[in-house]
């Protein structure tokens, strides 16, 4: 299969979030993030601005985030800001972005 250079592309990537639970343990919860497929230099520049800015710039959508009643949480700026305020979600999402970049660096 040929490698195709795309001007704008996204990638759907699993995100694992460690959520604190009773008893001093963490539950693993997941969602699918849709991330802009940016180059190494762009990701590194955004990372210098902090995790919230990196996530705002790279995450374009999500699937599998639900309210307690099972209704999907829409991807929009208000909901994104609420999730960015959650340190566990922010850590998991940032880690997923860096995993995408890290795999590219390992293969090169």
C-alpha positions as CSV (number, residue, x, y, z in Angstrom):
1,X,0.0,0.0,0.0
2,X,1.4,3.4,-0.9
3,X,2.0,6.1,1.7
4,X,-0.3,9.0,1.0
5,X,0.6,12.5,2.2
6,X,-2.5,14.1,3.5
7,X,-2.8,17.9,4.0
8,X,-5.2,17.4,6.9
9,X,-5.8,14.1,8.6
10,X,-7.0,12.8,11.8
11,X,-6.6,9.5,13.6
12,X,-9.0,7.8,16.0
13,X,-6.9,6.5,19.0
14,X,-7.9,4.8,22.2
15,X,-7.5,6.8,25.4
16,X,-7.2,5.2,28.8
17,X,-8.1,7.2,31.9
18,X,-7.2,6.1,35.4
19,X,-10.2,7.1,37.5
20,X,-9.8,7.2,41.3
21,X,-12.1,4.7,43.0
22,X,-12.9,3.8,46.6
23,X,-10.3,1.8,48.5
24,X,-7.3,3.6,47.1
25,X,-7.4,2.1,43.7
26,X,-7.9,3.3,40.2
27,X,-10.4,2.0,37.6
28,X,-9.4,2.1,33.9
29,X,-11.9,3.7,31.7
30,X,-11.5,4.3,28.0
31,X,-12.8,6.4,25.2
32,X,-11.8,7.0,21.5
33,X,-10.3,10.3,20.8
34,X,-10.0,11.8,17.3
35,X,-6.8,13.6,17.0
36,X,-5.2,15.8,14.3
37,X,-2.3,14.0,12.8
38,X,0.3,16.8,13.3
39,X,4.0,16.6,12.7
40,X,6.6,16.2,15.5
41,X,7.7,19.8,15.5
42,X,4.1,21.1,15.8
43,X,3.3,18.7,18.7
44,X,6.5,19.6,20.5
45,X,5.8,23.3,20.2
46,X,2.2,22.8,21.5
47,X,3.5,20.7,24.4
48,X,5.7,23.6,25.5
49,X,2.5,25.6,26.1
50,X,1.2,23.0,28.5
51,X,-1.1,19.9,28.4
52,X,-4.4,21.9,28.2
53,X,-3.2,23.8,25.1
54,X,-1.9,20.7,23.5
55,X,-5.3,18.9,24.0
56,X,-7.3,21.9,22.8
57,X,-5.2,22.1,19.6
58,X,-5.1,18.4,18.8
59,X,-8.3,16.7,20.0
60,X,-11.1,17.2,17.4
61,X,-13.8,14.8,18.6
62,X,-14.5,11.8,20.9
63,X,-16.6,8.7,21.1
64,X,-17.5,6.8,24.2
65,X,-17.8,9.5,26.8
66,X,-21.1,9.3,28.5
67,X,-23.1,10.9,31.3
68,X,-24.0,8.7,34.3
69,X,-27.3,7.9,32.7
70,X,-25.6,6.6,29.6
71,X,-26.3,9.6,27.3
72,X,-23.3,10.5,25.1
73,X,-21.4,13.7,26.0
74,X,-21.2,15.9,22.9
75,X,-17.8,17.2,21.8
76,X,-18.0,21.0,22.1
77,X,-15.8,23.7,23.7
78,X,-17.8,23.8,26.9
79,X,-17.6,20.0,27.5
80,X,-13.9,20.0,26.4
81,X,-13.1,22.7,29.0
82,X,-14.9,20.7,31.7
83,X,-12.9,17.6,30.9
84,X,-9.6,19.5,30.7
85,X,-10.2,20.6,34.3
86,X,-10.2,16.9,35.3
87,X,-6.5,16.0,35.9
88,X,-7.0,12.3,35.3
89,X,-8.7,12.8,32.0
90,X,-6.2,15.4,31.0
91,X,-3.3,13.0,31.8
92,X,-4.8,10.1,29.9
93,X,-5.6,12.3,26.9
94,X,-2.1,13.8,26.8
95,X,-0.5,10.4,27.1
96,X,-2.5,9.2,24.1
97,X,-1.3,12.2,22.0
98,X,2.3,11.4,23.0
99,X,1.8,7.7,22.3
100,X,0.9,8.6,18.7
101,X,4.0,10.8,18.4
102,X,6.3,8.3,20.2
103,X,5.3,5.5,17.8
104,X,6.2,7.7,14.9
105,X,9.6,8.4,16.4
106,X,10.3,4.7,17.2
107,X,9.5,3.7,13.6
108,X,11.8,6.4,12.1
